[in-house]
Amino acid sequence: MKPLDPRLLRYARTTRVYLVASVALGTATAGLIIAQATLLADMISRAFLGGASLASSRTPLLLLLAVVAGRSLVAWLQEVAAHRSSAAVKSQLRGRLLEHSVRLGPGWLSGERGGELATVATRGIDALDGYFSRYLPQLVLAVIVPAAVGLRILFGDWLSALTIALTLPLIPVFAILVGLTTKAKMERRWRTLTLLAGHFLDAVTGLPTLKVFGRARAQAEAIRAVTDRYRRATMSTLRVAFLSALVLELLATISVALVAVSIGLRLVNGEISLRTALLVLILAPEAYLPLRQVGAQYHASVEGLAAASRIFEVVSTPLPASGVRTDVPARATLRLDRVTVRYGDRPAVSDFSLTVHPGEVVALTGPSGAGKSTLLAVLLGFVRPSAGRVLVDWADLGGFAPSAWHAQVAWVPQRPYLFADTVAGNIRLGRPDASDADVREAARAASALDFIEALPRGFATPIGEGGVGLSAGQRQRVALARAFLRDAPLLLLDEPTSNLDAESEAAVVAAVRRLAAGRTVVLVAHRPALAALADRTVGVEPAGVAA
């Protein structure tokens, strides 16, 4: 793993500004360090050898105070720049991850673990705080300060400069050795954390099923085992981090001691002046300090960079080819021309053809697994056919921009997803700028108004993620209200009456009848009441042959 991943510069441009600011602040820090050492050496040598009084040292003291204040100001500016840049970079990376995931579409997302992506986008990106606030500033200082300090010492005492030049590389060498161990342990810890997150999310989502089949305790034991692995990985990483600080401190102490012994012997023999000796002794630890801190802070950067690397993998995933046309006809004839869809080596739909005229209601029927939902996904543009074409008034669907096509489509899936929001907020997803009156009218058309008004706060009633707090029939009618509000010319319905009781089914069928009026509708139907709404029924067989 590189200390500065070039992909950060590409996907989070704030990093470039921060690097420029860090170089400027690092240069200022190096200059202030040299100025402080020079003032101290001058004042001490003049006091001991020249007998300078406190009054005569007033100006140097004031200058020293200004230098110390300057170092404090630069350190504060470095912290401010680090935290602001970190917040901006995290926001940019999260935005890119979300935007690219949406553009990759449901087909790609279905092959990923939601818990892992959620962990990467939250806890993982938050770990970049340590990288920006502690590691990266020290990395910049490790390049600038030793070079500036070493150059200043060279002009004062070449032998001390040579000693520092020979011993200084030992710190990065040992830091690299320790860092390789830290990197491996941190990556193992991160993999364990993502595994734990995904496993925990799956267990929570399927908790009712686990309870029914008596497997809840077994899953709790599995989560406990993964948690214990994460704890051991974390403690192992911390041990390496603490030992790395000890090793680097020891190396730096021995190196400074070598410089001090050489200075002391030559000072006794009169081969070097007191002022130069003091200057070298004050500056020598400053040459090692940034490198020491880089090695000690390396572990703080690895977790954030590991998470960032996963984000870079996602955002560098090639997007499916999409068109740019926006002139989608409002009422068009849809043609599926010998469409074949494969998932790996398994055919989901084979050589299927269908024509749907404007204003026509077509019901797709057939056994489960025949590919009816896949055909709706093809019409939505979520799945690209392996062979064949989808035509919109003889224009290939792939030539239209996805956003332009989706603006003409309303979709009600078999299990509609409702967000943790109010009832009105979930309906308004169909048209975000809709007024309260429009939302109410859409609910009335979807046969949802009566039960919504019976809720404690009506349309302002909050519901849980996935529609917790509403029955299956109520969730379905909220989704239909969303489709009414969207008022799109093409309506796609995926068995909206599945798993509903007779009363809920009747309400949903009546709402679908009103919604289908004047629109082109393709619906998947298993129940006769829903299929009876269609002008034409098309059978879909596993072999992919349609009437």
Backbone torsions as a table, in degrees:
resi	resn	phi	psi	omega
1	MET	NA	128.4	-176.6
2	LYS	-77.5	145.2	177.9
3	PRO	-56.7	-37.6	176.1
4	LEU	-127.4	104.9	-178.4
5	ASP	-70.7	120.6	-179.3
6	PRO	-58.8	-24.1	-179.5
7	ARG	-67.7	-23.6	174.5
8	LEU	-62.8	-38.3	179.1
9	LEU	-68.2	-29.4	-177.0
10	ARG	-82.6	-43.3	-173.8
11	TYR	-96.5	-16.0	177.9
12	ALA	-133.7	89.7	-170.6
13	ARG	-69.0	-17.5	175.3
14	THR	-59.3	-27.3	179.7
15	THR	-59.0	-35.5	-179.8
16	ARG	-63.9	-46.6	178.9
17	VAL	-61.3	-41.8	-179.2
18	TYR	-64.5	-38.6	179.0
19	LEU	-64.5	-42.3	178.0
20	VAL	-61.3	-45.2	178.7
21	ALA	-63.3	-39.2	-179.8
22	SER	-65.5	-40.1	178.1
23	VAL	-64.0	-42.9	178.9
24	ALA	-64.2	-45.1	179.1
25	LEU	-68.5	-35.2	176.8
26	GLY	-65.5	-39.0	176.8
27	THR	-64.5	-41.9	177.2
28	ALA	-63.0	-39.8	178.4
29	THR	-62.1	-45.2	179.5
30	ALA	-60.9	-44.2	178.8
31	GLY	-62.9	-40.5	-179.9
32	LEU	-69.0	-36.1	177.1
33	ILE	-62.0	-46.2	-179.9
34	ILE	-65.2	-41.6	178.9
35	ALA	-62.8	-41.9	179.8
36	GLN	-64.3	-44.0	179.7
37	ALA	-64.4	-40.5	-179.7
38	THR	-64.4	-44.3	179.7
39	LEU	-63.9	-43.5	179.5
40	LEU	-63.4	-45.5	-179.9
41	ALA	-62.0	-42.6	179.0
42	ASP	-62.9	-47.0	-176.3
43	MET	-65.4	-44.6	-177.7
44	ILE	-67.4	-43.8	-179.2
45	SER	-66.1	-38.5	178.2
46	ARG	-67.9	-35.5	-179.8
47	ALA	-69.9	-39.8	-176.1
48	PHE	-84.7	-38.0	-175.4
49	LEU	-97.2	-35.4	-176.6
50	GLY	-100.6	-6.5	179.9
51	GLY	65.5	32.8	-178.7
52	ALA	-64.4	138.1	-179.4
53	SER	-86.0	171.5	179.2
54	LEU	-66.0	-36.1	-179.4
55	ALA	-65.3	-41.2	-179.0
56	SER	-72.7	-17.0	179.8
57	SER	-96.9	11.1	-176.6
58	ARG	-62.3	-46.4	-178.9
59	THR	-62.4	-48.5	176.0
60	PRO	-59.0	-36.4	179.3
61	LEU	-65.3	-42.3	177.7
62	LEU	-64.5	-40.1	176.6
63	LEU	-63.1	-41.8	178.2
64	LEU	-62.2	-41.8	177.8
65	LEU	-62.2	-40.2	178.5
66	ALA	-65.1	-39.0	178.9
67	VAL	-65.3	-44.0	178.5
68	VAL	-62.2	-42.4	177.2
69	ALA	-63.5	-38.0	178.0
70	GLY	-63.8	-40.6	178.0
71	ARG	-64.4	-39.4	177.8
72	SER	-64.4	-41.4	179.2
73	LEU	-64.2	-43.8	179.9
74	VAL	-63.8	-41.2	178.2
75	ALA	-62.1	-40.8	178.7
76	TRP	-65.8	-42.8	178.1
77	LEU	-62.5	-37.1	178.0
78	GLN	-63.2	-42.8	178.5
79	GLU	-63.8	-45.7	-179.3
80	VAL	-61.0	-46.8	-179.7
81	ALA	-62.6	-40.0	-178.8
82	ALA	-63.5	-48.2	-176.0
83	HIS	-70.3	-38.9	178.0
84	ARG	-67.6	-41.9	179.0
85	SER	-65.6	-40.0	178.6
86	SER	-61.0	-44.4	178.8
87	ALA	-62.5	-42.2	-179.6
88	ALA	-66.4	-42.9	-179.3
89	VAL	-64.9	-43.2	179.3
90	LYS	-61.5	-41.2	178.6
91	SER	-64.1	-42.7	-180.0
92	GLN	-65.1	-42.3	-179.0
93	LEU	-67.5	-42.0	177.9
94	ARG	-62.8	-42.6	178.9
95	GLY	-61.7	-44.2	179.5
96	ARG	-64.5	-41.4	179.7
97	LEU	-61.7	-47.1	-179.4
98	LEU	-65.2	-46.3	-178.0
99	GLU	-62.2	-44.5	-177.3
100	HIS	-70.4	-36.8	178.1
101	SER	-62.5	-40.7	178.4
102	VAL	-65.0	-41.5	-178.8
103	ARG	-70.7	-29.0	175.6
104	LEU	-68.8	-30.3	171.9
105	GLY	91.4	170.7	-178.0
106	PRO	-62.0	-30.5	180.0
107	GLY	-60.6	-43.8	177.9
108	TRP	-70.8	-42.3	-175.5
109	LEU	-64.8	-30.8	-179.5
110	SER	-65.6	-21.3	178.4
111	GLY	-91.7	2.1	-179.8
112	GLU	-108.3	160.1	176.4
113	ARG	-91.6	118.0	-176.9
114	GLY	-60.6	-37.7	-179.8
115	GLY	-63.5	-38.4	179.7
116	GLU	-66.8	-45.7	-179.8
117	LEU	-63.6	-39.0	178.1
118	ALA	-63.9	-40.3	178.7
119	THR	-65.9	-42.1	179.0
120	VAL	-62.0	-43.1	-175.7
121	ALA	-74.5	-16.5	-177.8
122	THR	-113.5	-82.2	-176.6
123	ARG	-61.7	-37.9	-177.7
124	GLY	-65.5	-49.6	-178.4
125	ILE	-68.2	-33.1	178.0
126	ASP	-61.1	-27.4	179.2
127	ALA	-67.1	-12.5	176.5
128	LEU	-68.9	-14.3	176.4
129	ASP	-56.5	-45.6	179.2
130	GLY	-64.1	-35.3	179.7
131	TYR	-65.4	-46.7	-176.5
132	PHE	-78.3	-36.1	-174.3
133	SER	-86.3	-24.5	-175.9
134	ARG	-120.6	-48.5	-171.5
135	TYR	-78.5	-52.3	-174.6
136	LEU	-62.3	-41.9	175.9
137	PRO	-60.3	-39.9	178.7
138	GLN	-67.9	-32.4	178.1
139	LEU	-64.7	-41.7	178.1
140	VAL	-65.9	-44.9	179.0
141	LEU	-63.4	-33.7	-179.2
142	ALA	-66.6	-22.1	177.1
143	VAL	-86.9	-41.4	-171.4
144	ILE	-85.8	-49.4	-171.1
145	VAL	-64.5	-50.9	179.6
146	PRO	-57.7	-38.6	179.8
147	ALA	-65.3	-45.2	-179.5
148	ALA	-67.4	-44.6	-179.7
149	VAL	-65.6	-43.5	179.3
150	GLY	-61.9	-38.4	178.7
151	LEU	-65.5	-40.4	178.8
152	ARG	-66.4	-40.1	178.7
153	ILE	-66.8	-35.0	-179.6
154	LEU	-59.9	-38.8	178.8
155	PHE	-70.8	-21.2	-179.4
156	GLY	-95.7	-41.4	-176.4
157	ASP	-154.6	101.8	-174.8
158	TRP	-64.8	-30.9	-178.8
159	LEU	-67.2	-41.1	176.8
160	SER	-67.1	-38.5	177.4
161	ALA	-62.2	-38.4	178.2
162	LEU	-66.2	-41.5	178.0
163	THR	-60.6	-44.0	179.5
164	ILE	-65.8	-40.7	-179.3
165	ALA	-63.3	-32.5	-179.6
166	LEU	-80.7	-33.8	-177.3
167	THR	-91.4	-23.9	-176.9
168	LEU	-60.3	-40.7	-179.3
169	PRO	-63.7	-18.3	179.7
170	LEU	-62.2	-34.3	-177.5
171	ILE	-66.5	-50.8	177.1
172	PRO	-63.8	-32.1	178.6
173	VAL	-61.9	-50.7	179.3
174	PHE	-68.4	-33.2	177.7
175	ALA	-63.9	-38.2	178.4
176	ILE	-66.1	-42.8	179.2
177	LEU	-61.4	-45.2	178.4
178	VAL	-68.0	-38.3	-178.0
179	GLY	-64.3	-35.7	177.9
180	LEU	-62.6	-40.9	176.5
181	THR	-66.0	-43.1	179.5
182	THR	-62.7	-41.7	-179.3
183	LYS	-59.7	-47.2	-178.9
184	ALA	-62.3	-42.2	-178.9
185	LYS	-69.3	-39.1	179.7
186	MET	-67.7	-39.0	178.5
187	GLU	-66.3	-38.8	176.3
188	ARG	-64.9	-39.8	177.5
189	ARG	-63.8	-41.3	-179.5
190	TRP	-66.7	-40.9	177.7
191	ARG	-62.6	-39.0	178.1
192	THR	-65.8	-38.5	179.5
193	LEU	-65.9	-43.6	179.0
194	THR	-66.1	-36.7	176.1
195	LEU	-63.3	-43.2	179.1
196	LEU	-62.4	-43.8	-179.3
197	ALA	-62.8	-46.9	179.5
198	GLY	-63.7	-42.1	-179.5
199	HIS	-65.3	-41.3	-179.1
200	PHE	-65.9	-42.6	178.9
201	LEU	-62.8	-43.4	178.6
202	ASP	-62.3	-41.4	-178.8
203	ALA	-65.7	-42.1	180.0
204	VAL	-66.9	-42.4	-179.9
205	THR	-62.7	-39.5	-177.4
206	GLY	-99.3	20.5	-176.0
207	LEU	-59.2	-44.4	178.1
208	PRO	-57.3	-43.2	179.0
209	THR	-64.4	-41.4	179.1
210	LEU	-62.8	-39.2	179.4
211	LYS	-66.4	-42.3	-177.9
212	VAL	-62.2	-40.6	-177.5
213	PHE	-93.6	8.8	175.2
214	GLY	68.6	28.9	-178.0
215	ARG	-109.3	6.8	-178.3
216	ALA	-63.4	-42.0	-178.4
217	ARG	-65.7	-39.0	179.2
218	ALA	-63.5	-40.3	178.4
219	GLN	-68.0	-35.5	176.3
220	ALA	-63.0	-39.0	177.1
221	GLU	-65.3	-38.2	178.6
222	ALA	-65.0	-42.8	178.1
223	ILE	-64.5	-39.0	178.5
224	ARG	-63.0	-38.8	179.4
225	ALA	-66.5	-43.9	178.6
226	VAL	-65.5	-38.4	178.0
227	THR	-62.3	-39.9	179.0
228	ASP	-66.1	-37.3	176.0
229	ARG	-63.7	-40.1	178.4
230	TYR	-64.6	-40.4	178.8
231	ARG	-62.8	-44.7	-179.4
232	ARG	-65.2	-40.4	178.6
233	ALA	-63.8	-39.5	178.7
234	THR	-65.0	-46.2	-179.8
235	MET	-64.8	-37.1	177.7
236	SER	-64.8	-40.9	178.0
237	THR	-64.8	-42.3	179.9
238	LEU	-65.0	-36.9	178.3
239	ARG	-62.5	-43.4	178.8
240	VAL	-64.6	-39.9	-179.3
241	ALA	-63.6	-43.7	179.7
242	PHE	-67.0	-40.1	178.9
243	LEU	-67.3	-34.7	179.5
244	SER	-63.1	-39.9	177.7
245	ALA	-62.3	-40.8	179.6
246	LEU	-63.9	-44.8	-178.7
247	VAL	-63.0	-44.8	-177.8
248	LEU	-69.8	-37.0	176.3
249	GLU	-63.8	-41.6	-179.8
250	LEU	-64.0	-43.5	178.9
251	LEU	-62.6	-44.7	-179.3
252	ALA	-64.9	-39.7	179.9
253	THR	-63.9	-44.3	179.2
254	ILE	-64.6	-40.5	-179.5
255	SER	-64.6	-44.5	177.7
256	VAL	-64.8	-36.0	178.8
257	ALA	-63.2	-38.1	177.7
258	LEU	-62.3	-42.4	178.3
259	VAL	-65.2	-41.7	-177.7
260	ALA	-65.7	-41.3	179.3
261	VAL	-63.3	-44.7	179.5
262	SER	-61.7	-44.0	179.6
263	ILE	-63.1	-44.5	-178.2
264	GLY	-61.5	-45.0	-179.1
265	LEU	-64.6	-41.8	-179.1
266	ARG	-74.1	-28.7	176.6
267	LEU	-68.1	-39.5	178.3
268	VAL	-64.9	-37.8	-179.5
269	ASN	-81.9	-0.7	178.4
270	GLY	75.8	20.2	-178.4
271	GLU	-87.7	-7.1	-178.4
272	ILE	-146.8	147.4	-179.0
273	SER	-81.1	158.9	-179.8
274	LEU	-62.9	-40.9	-178.1
275	ARG	-61.5	-45.2	179.6
276	THR	-66.4	-40.0	179.0
277	ALA	-61.3	-44.2	178.7
278	LEU	-64.5	-41.6	179.9
279	LEU	-60.1	-44.6	-179.5
280	VAL	-66.5	-42.6	-178.5
281	LEU	-65.9	-32.9	178.9
282	ILE	-75.6	-37.9	-175.7
283	LEU	-81.9	-28.7	-174.9
284	ALA	-55.8	-48.8	178.6
285	PRO	-62.0	-31.6	-180.0
286	GLU	-66.7	-25.5	178.2
287	ALA	-71.0	-33.2	-178.2
288	TYR	-88.9	-25.4	-172.1
289	LEU	-58.0	-49.7	-178.1
290	PRO	-61.1	-41.0	178.5
291	LEU	-64.6	-38.9	177.6
292	ARG	-61.2	-44.0	-178.2
293	GLN	-69.5	-34.7	177.1
294	VAL	-60.1	-46.8	179.1
295	GLY	-64.1	-40.5	-177.9
296	ALA	-70.7	-32.0	-176.9
297	GLN	-92.8	0.3	-176.3
298	TYR	-59.3	-40.2	-177.6
299	HIS	-62.3	-25.7	-179.9
300	ALA	-70.7	-18.6	-176.2
301	SER	-95.6	-21.6	-168.2
302	VAL	-68.1	-42.0	-177.6
303	GLU	-63.7	-44.7	179.3
304	GLY	-63.3	-42.0	179.6
305	LEU	-69.0	-33.0	176.6
306	ALA	-64.2	-42.8	177.4
307	ALA	-66.6	-41.2	178.9
308	ALA	-62.3	-37.0	178.5
309	SER	-62.1	-38.1	177.9
310	ARG	-66.0	-38.5	177.8
311	ILE	-65.1	-40.6	178.9
312	PHE	-62.2	-36.0	177.0
313	GLU	-61.9	-41.1	-178.5
314	VAL	-68.8	-49.6	-174.2
315	VAL	-72.6	-15.6	175.9
316	SER	-92.9	-1.1	175.9
317	THR	-65.3	126.6	-177.5
318	PRO	-59.7	136.3	178.0
319	LEU	-77.0	146.4	174.4
320	PRO	-63.2	146.1	-179.4
321	ALA	-60.5	135.6	179.2
322	SER	-141.1	153.9	-179.0
323	GLY	-83.8	-179.0	-178.3
324	VAL	-125.4	-4.7	-178.4
325	ARG	-68.5	141.2	178.7
326	THR	-118.4	-0.6	-176.6
327	ASP	-87.0	60.2	-179.7
328	VAL	-75.3	124.7	179.0
329	PRO	-66.7	140.2	-176.3
330	ALA	-68.9	-42.3	178.9
331	ARG	-123.0	102.6	-172.8
332	ALA	-125.4	158.1	172.4
333	THR	-87.0	128.1	179.7
334	LEU	-99.3	133.9	178.9
335	ARG	-131.1	123.9	169.7
336	LEU	-101.5	111.8	-172.1
337	ASP	-106.0	96.7	175.5
338	ARG	52.5	52.9	-176.5
339	VAL	-79.0	132.2	174.4
340	THR	-126.6	133.4	178.2
341	VAL	-127.3	129.6	178.1
342	ARG	-122.3	139.9	169.5
343	TYR	-110.6	97.5	-172.3
344	GLY	71.0	-126.6	178.5
345	ASP	-94.5	-1.3	-175.6
346	ARG	-96.8	121.9	177.5
347	PRO	-78.1	126.9	175.1
348	ALA	-91.2	-38.7	176.5
349	VAL	-137.3	138.1	-177.4
350	SER	-131.9	118.5	171.0
351	ASP	53.5	52.4	-176.1
352	PHE	-100.0	134.9	178.8
353	SER	-128.4	143.2	-178.6
354	LEU	-161.7	141.2	174.5
355	THR	-123.6	128.9	179.3
356	VAL	-121.9	118.4	-178.2
357	HIS	-85.6	158.7	179.6
358	PRO	-57.9	134.1	178.9
359	GLY	80.5	-0.1	-178.0
360	GLU	-89.0	144.6	175.8
361	VAL	-109.2	115.8	-177.5
362	VAL	-117.2	129.2	178.3
363	ALA	-105.1	129.9	175.1
364	LEU	-97.3	123.1	-179.8
365	THR	-123.1	163.9	179.8
366	GLY	147.1	171.1	-178.0
367	PRO	-68.0	159.1	176.2
368	SER	-61.5	138.0	-179.4
369	GLY	88.8	3.0	-179.2
370	ALA	-77.5	-16.5	177.3
371	GLY	109.6	17.3	-177.8
372	LYS	-66.6	-45.8	178.2
373	SER	-65.8	-33.1	176.8
374	THR	-63.5	-38.3	178.2
375	LEU	-64.0	-39.0	175.6
376	LEU	-64.1	-39.2	178.0
377	ALA	-63.6	-34.3	176.1
378	VAL	-65.7	-44.4	178.4
379	LEU	-64.9	-32.2	177.3
380	LEU	-73.6	-19.5	-176.5
381	GLY	89.0	7.1	178.9
382	PHE	-76.4	-28.0	-178.1
383	VAL	-124.4	129.2	177.6
384	ARG	-91.7	133.6	178.7
385	PRO	-63.3	142.1	173.6
386	SER	-72.3	-27.7	176.6
387	ALA	-152.5	157.7	-179.0
388	GLY	89.4	-178.2	-175.6
389	ARG	-137.5	155.6	170.0
390	VAL	-116.6	120.4	-174.3
391	LEU	-113.6	139.4	174.4
392	VAL	-117.2	102.3	-173.3
393	ASP	51.8	47.4	177.6
394	TRP	70.7	4.6	173.6
395	ALA	-101.2	136.3	-178.3
396	ASP	-65.7	132.0	179.5
397	LEU	-58.3	-33.1	-179.7
398	GLY	-65.3	-15.2	179.6
399	GLY	-82.6	-11.6	-179.6
400	PHE	-92.8	147.0	174.4
401	ALA	-64.9	134.6	-178.4
402	PRO	-54.1	-40.7	-178.8
403	SER	-64.5	-38.3	179.2
404	ALA	-67.4	-40.1	179.1
405	TRP	-67.8	-45.1	-177.8
406	HIS	-65.2	-24.7	177.5
407	ALA	-66.5	-18.4	-179.6
408	GLN	-98.5	3.7	-171.7
409	VAL	-123.6	137.4	167.3
410	ALA	-115.0	135.9	-173.4
411	TRP	-130.0	129.3	174.3
412	VAL	-121.8	104.8	-177.7
413	PRO	-77.0	172.9	-179.3
414	GLN	-63.8	-39.3	176.6
415	ARG	-123.7	85.6	-176.3
416	PRO	-63.1	142.9	-179.3
417	TYR	-95.8	127.1	175.1
418	LEU	-111.6	138.4	-175.4
419	PHE	-90.9	162.9	176.0
420	ALA	-72.1	86.7	-175.3
421	ASP	-155.8	-174.3	174.5
422	THR	-77.0	167.1	176.5
423	VAL	-61.9	-44.0	178.9
424	ALA	-62.1	-39.2	179.5
425	GLY	-62.9	-36.8	178.7
426	ASN	-72.1	-36.8	176.9
427	ILE	-68.6	-38.7	-176.0
428	ARG	-69.1	-8.5	174.1
429	LEU	-59.5	-27.8	178.3
430	GLY	-65.3	-32.7	177.2
431	ARG	-155.0	95.7	-172.0
432	PRO	-57.9	-26.6	-177.5
433	ASP	-92.6	12.2	-177.1
434	ALA	-68.9	146.5	178.2
435	SER	-80.3	168.1	177.7
436	ASP	-61.4	-36.8	179.4
437	ALA	-65.1	-39.0	178.3
438	ASP	-65.9	-41.1	178.7
439	VAL	-62.7	-42.8	179.6
440	ARG	-64.1	-41.9	-179.9
441	GLU	-66.6	-37.5	177.3
442	ALA	-65.1	-40.0	177.2
443	ALA	-64.3	-38.8	178.2
444	ARG	-63.5	-44.4	-179.0
445	ALA	-64.5	-29.9	-178.7
446	ALA	-89.2	10.1	-178.4
447	SER	59.3	33.0	-178.0
448	ALA	-110.8	-7.4	-172.5
449	LEU	-65.0	-41.2	-175.7
450	ASP	-62.3	-47.7	-177.2
451	PHE	-73.7	-29.6	178.0
452	ILE	-67.0	-43.7	179.9
453	GLU	-67.1	-23.1	177.8
454	ALA	-80.0	-11.6	178.0
455	LEU	-69.3	158.1	-175.0
456	PRO	-54.2	-39.7	-177.6
457	ARG	-121.9	19.5	177.6
458	GLY	61.0	-132.8	-178.9
459	PHE	-65.9	-21.1	-179.8
460	ALA	-87.4	4.7	-179.8
461	THR	-68.6	124.5	177.4
462	PRO	-76.3	143.2	175.7
463	ILE	-122.8	157.1	-177.0
464	GLY	-81.1	172.8	179.7
465	GLU	-61.8	133.4	-177.5
466	GLY	80.5	5.6	179.2
467	GLY	89.0	21.8	178.3
468	VAL	-60.2	130.4	-176.8
469	GLY	109.1	-12.8	177.9
470	LEU	-119.2	150.8	175.4
471	SER	-76.2	170.9	-179.3
472	ALA	-62.0	-41.8	179.2
473	GLY	-66.1	-37.4	178.1
474	GLN	-67.1	-40.3	177.6
475	ARG	-62.3	-39.2	-178.9
476	GLN	-65.8	-39.1	-179.6
477	ARG	-71.9	-32.0	173.2
478	VAL	-63.6	-40.8	178.1
479	ALA	-65.1	-37.8	177.2
480	LEU	-67.4	-37.7	175.8
481	ALA	-61.5	-37.4	176.2
482	ARG	-60.9	-42.1	179.2
483	ALA	-68.4	-38.8	175.8
484	PHE	-59.4	-43.9	-177.5
485	LEU	-66.0	-32.4	-178.9
486	ARG	-69.2	-36.1	175.3
487	ASP	54.0	50.2	-179.8
488	ALA	-92.5	152.0	-178.1
489	PRO	-72.6	-21.7	-179.9
490	LEU	-114.8	127.6	-178.1
491	LEU	-119.7	127.2	177.5
492	LEU	-117.0	124.0	-177.7
493	LEU	-124.1	128.6	179.4
494	ASP	-110.5	89.1	177.1
495	GLU	45.6	64.2	-176.0
496	PRO	-70.5	-9.1	-178.6
497	THR	-105.2	10.3	-179.1
498	SER	-68.4	144.5	175.5
499	ASN	62.9	25.1	178.6
500	LEU	-110.1	151.0	174.7
501	ASP	-75.9	175.3	-173.7
502	ALA	-62.6	-41.4	-177.6
503	GLU	-66.8	-45.5	179.1
504	SER	-65.0	-37.9	179.2
505	GLU	-62.7	-42.2	-179.6
506	ALA	-63.5	-40.7	179.2
507	ALA	-65.7	-41.6	-179.4
508	VAL	-68.0	-41.3	-179.7
509	VAL	-63.6	-40.5	178.0
510	ALA	-64.0	-39.4	178.6
511	ALA	-67.2	-40.3	178.8
512	VAL	-64.4	-38.0	178.6
513	ARG	-60.5	-43.4	178.7
514	ARG	-68.3	-38.2	-177.7
515	LEU	-68.8	-32.3	-176.1
516	ALA	-76.3	-15.7	-175.9
517	ALA	-61.4	122.0	176.5
518	GLY	77.7	8.5	-178.6
519	ARG	-120.8	158.6	170.1
520	THR	-84.7	126.3	-172.6
521	VAL	-128.4	132.4	168.4
522	VAL	-122.6	119.0	-176.8
523	LEU	-129.8	147.6	173.3
524	VAL	-94.8	124.4	-174.5
525	ALA	-131.7	130.7	170.9
526	HIS	-109.4	-31.4	-176.0
527	ARG	-91.9	143.6	-177.5
528	PRO	-60.7	-36.2	-177.3
529	ALA	-61.6	-36.0	179.6
530	LEU	-78.4	-41.1	-179.5
531	ALA	-64.2	-26.9	-179.0
532	ALA	-67.1	-16.8	178.5
533	LEU	-75.4	-16.7	-170.9
534	ALA	-81.4	146.4	170.6
535	ASP	-74.4	-27.9	-176.5
536	ARG	-150.9	141.2	178.8
537	THR	-112.5	131.7	-179.3
538	VAL	-119.0	123.6	178.4
539	GLY	-83.6	135.7	177.6
540	VAL	-117.0	118.0	179.9
541	GLU	-104.0	156.4	177.8
542	PRO	-53.6	-28.2	178.4
543	ALA	-74.8	-11.1	176.4
544	GLY	86.3	21.4	-179.5
545	VAL	-97.4	124.4	-179.6
546	ALA	-113.5	151.4	176.6
547	ALA	-75.8	NA	NA
